[in-house]
Amino acid sequence: MNLFKLYSRDILGLGVVGFFILSILGVIFGTIAFFNYASGNTALAASNVHLALSHIIFVIPALIIGHYINRPSWVAEVDKIKFAREKQ
């Protein structure tokens, strides 16, 4: 594994964090939609449900990318590169 793959793995990891943040926003919008629906404001509830569904979808690419970057061969090579850098 060269340094390009190492840094691309780090950038993909940051992408996973961003996707999970967006999916958490979807959960927050869903709870807001529930409270709007419970209070009788169905128009605002429908808008928030649309936002919630469009944000919760982001959990799928986060799981796929997270599975891709946590392959045992990549993790072992990254540890080897970091150990070699510490020795220098």
N, C-alpha and C positions, 0 to 999 in steps of 0.2 A: 504494500500500500504506500503510495507516495503522498506528499503533502497536499496535493490537490484533492485527493479523496478524503484526507483527514479534515480539511477545511470544508469540503462540500458536505461531509457528515455533520459537522457542527452547524452549518447553515440550515440543513434539513431539520436538525433538532430544534433550532429556533422556529422554523416553520411549524413544527408539531406543537410547540408551545402556543404559537399564535392561533392555530386552528382550535386548540382546546379552549383558549380564551373566548374565541367566537362562539363555540358551542355552549360555554357557560353563559354567555350573553343570551343565547337562545332559551336556556332554562329560566333565566331572569325574566325575559319577555313573556314566557309562558305563565309564570306565576302572576305577573302583572295583568295578563289577559284574564286569568282566572278571577282575580279580584275585581276587574272591570266587569266581567260577566256576572259575578255575584252581586254587584251593586246595581246592575240593570243597564249599564252603558254598553250595549251590544255592538254599536258601531266601532267604538274604540277597542273593544275586546277582539273584534274581527281583525282589525289592523294589527294588534299585538300578536295574535295567533299567526298571522302571515309572517311577521318578523321572526317569531319564535321558530317556525318551521324552516325558514330560510337560513337561520343561524345554526340550528341543531344539525343540519345536514353536514356541517363542517367537521363533525366527529369522524365521519367515514374516511376522508383523506388523512386525518391525523392518525388513525389506527393503522392504515395501510403504510404510511411513511414510517411510523414508529416501528412497525414490524420489520420493514426493510432495513432500517439503519441499526437495528439491534441483532443482526445476525451474529452468531458466535465467532465466525471467522473475522468479521470486521472489528468486533470488540477486542479480540486477542491481538490483532495487528495494531490497533490504536494503543493498547496498553504497552506493546513492545516499542512503539515509536516514542511514547512518552517516557518510558524507562530509559531508552537510549539517549533522549535529550537531557534527562536528569543526570546521567553519568558524565556528560561532557562538561 
